[in-house]
Amino acid sequence: MTPANFPELKRLPASARLKITEEQWDSAASDDLPVPASHKTLLRSSRAAYARGEANTFTMAELKYSIRHRS
């Protein structure tokens, strides 16, 4: 489904659309969805690399700059 399926949503103010989106995310987050073992393994590996100082990190400003200046 896309926003085009709900044209009445487009007519709502941005604050109302954001509130609906927040409620949908909260609803989905409360579902007990299984996390694949491969995702858990990747997360543990990434956290370990970060703890060892081996992970590349970015400030929010650097991330925004990178996104805006992609070629």
C-alpha positions in Angstrom: 0.0 0.0 0.0 1.1 3.5 -0.7 -0.1 6.9 0.4 -2.0 7.0 -3.0 -4.3 4.4 -1.6 -5.4 6.9 1.1 -5.9 10.3 -0.6 -7.7 11.7 2.4 -4.4 11.4 4.3 -2.8 13.8 1.9 -5.3 16.5 2.9 -4.4 16.3 6.6 -2.0 18.7 8.1 1.6 17.5 8.4 1.3 17.3 12.2 -1.7 14.9 11.9 0.0 12.7 9.4 3.1 12.5 11.6 0.9 11.6 14.6 -0.7 8.8 12.6 2.7 7.6 11.4 4.0 7.6 15.0 1.0 5.5 16.1 1.5 3.0 13.3 5.2 2.6 14.3 4.3 2.2 17.9 1.7 -0.4 17.0 4.2 -2.4 14.8 6.9 -2.1 17.5 4.6 -3.7 20.1 4.2 -6.8 17.9 6.3 -9.7 18.9 8.1 -10.2 15.6 10.9 -12.7 15.5 14.4 -11.4 14.8 16.4 -13.6 12.5 19.5 -15.2 13.9 21.6 -13.6 11.1 20.4 -10.1 12.2 21.4 -10.8 15.8 24.8 -12.1 14.7 25.4 -9.0 12.6 24.4 -6.7 15.4 26.7 -8.5 17.9 29.5 -8.3 15.4 28.9 -4.5 14.8 28.7 -3.8 18.5 31.9 -5.7 19.2 33.7 -3.8 16.4 32.4 -0.5 17.9 33.6 -1.5 21.4 37.1 -2.2 20.0 37.2 1.1 18.2 37.2 -0.5 14.8 33.8 0.8 13.6 33.5 3.8 11.3 31.3 6.3 13.0 29.8 9.6 11.9 28.3 12.6 13.6 24.8 13.6 12.6 26.2 16.6 10.7 28.6 14.4 8.8 25.9 11.9 7.9 23.6 14.7 6.7 26.4 16.2 4.6 27.2 12.8 3.1 23.6 12.3 2.1 23.2 15.7 0.6 26.4 15.5 -1.4 26.1 12.0 -2.9 27.1 11.8 -6.5 
